[in-house]
Amino acid sequence: MTPSTTARRATALAALVLSAPLVLSACGGSGDAAGETGGDGPDAAQEAVYEFTQPTYTSAGGALDVRIPDALQEVAGADFDELWVSGMTMTPHELESADRCAVDLDVSYVEGSKVAAGTAGETEDEHVAAAQESFDGELQYGLELIGYASWDDMVAEKGVQESVELMSQIVPVTPEGTLDEDAVRANFDGGTQRGTTLKALGLPGDPDTSGTARYPDGALGLDALDPSSPETGVYASDDASQITIVQPCASSTSDEDAAEFTLEFPRTDEDETSGVDDAASFTFTVMKSGEIGILDGEVDGYQADANGDWIAS
């Protein structure tokens, strides 16, 4: 699926390259969802719960709870001692749009862990290393967006100065076509509590430190969400206690092309350079009807067997 562009990137590129084509692919369906429903009773939509016992799940509409089950925590033992989030509730958020659907995300933090989520972040060196790791992909994305096969082709036609100015709207680049580490360091910001909390959940964080080429402007404020003309993205309050996620409307709950974001259950992991790792993760879809689908749900190091018992994977 072609990445959505932010307003900042679109404005900058339009001013510099009026002829650059931006082609957005249509999101298509991928068949019926596999998994379970929330049940057949009148309150089924309010009782839908997903606990990672299978990789997919389909709700019947209404709120869907995603939880780390007690049985898994007992089996995992010390692996989950530093878990920050015990559950998330996704509730369909009504929009006046035929192509964008949304959910409100309510996060249940383990006691005392929201402070950890709000203070976890990259050091400057880690930020540069992450930028270096993603540079090749971001540069290629920018070249394709503008209409060139390679950096050398772009420089040959536009010259070094114009090429650097244009590409720097997407990724900081040197005249040689490599990452401009000085620019990355100059723009480094340790982040706000809001930004680091969102990043710990796997979502775009603060502008320029979100760590994603698709969303360099990071999460937007709640007041930026236009119900009649919503843009794909994450919208959050100043303390990240209120979060709304907007994605393309899914044609079915198993429509992988409509799953834009991966949500993560963070935990402390000193073996990771950032000190944070995800204990479990999942992507999700949301339909115009309010039905929510879970895709690719998995737990790091554990899986449920055919009897529903948790074992090491």
HELIX and SHEET records of a PDB file:
HELIX    1   1 ALA A    7  LEU A   16  1                                  10    
HELIX    2   2 ALA A   44  GLN A   46  5                                   3    
HELIX    3   3 ASP A   70  ALA A   76  1                                   7    
HELIX    4   4 GLY A   77  PHE A   80  5                                   4    
HELIX    5   5 SER A  113  THR A  119  1                                   7    
HELIX    6   6 GLU A  124  ILE A  146  1                                  23    
HELIX    7   7 TRP A  151  LYS A  158  1                                   8    
HELIX    8   8 VAL A  160  MET A  167  1                                   8    
HELIX    9   9 GLU A  181  ALA A  186  1                                   6    
HELIX   10  10 GLN A  193  ALA A  200  1                                   8    
HELIX   11  11 LEU A  222  ALA A  224  5                                   3    
HELIX   12  12 GLU A  256  ALA A  258  5                                   3    
SHEET    1   A 7 ALA A  48  TYR A  50  0                                        
SHEET    2   A 7 LEU A  64  ARG A  67  1                                        
SHEET    3   A 7 VAL A  85  HIS A  93 -1                                        
SHEET    4   A 7 ARG A 100  TYR A 109 -1                                        
SHEET    5   A 7 ILE A 243  PRO A 248 -1                                        
SHEET    6   A 7 GLY A 233  ALA A 236 -1                                        
SHEET    7   A 7 LEU A 220  GLY A 221  1                                        
SHEET    1   B 4 TYR A  57  THR A  58  0                                        
SHEET    2   B 4 ILE A 292  VAL A 299 -1                                        
SHEET    3   B 4 VAL A 276  VAL A 286 -1                                        
SHEET    4   B 4 THR A 262  THR A 268 -1                                        
SHEET    1   C 2 TYR A 302  ALA A 304  0                                        
SHEET    2   C 2 TRP A 310  ALA A 312 -1                                        
END                                                                             
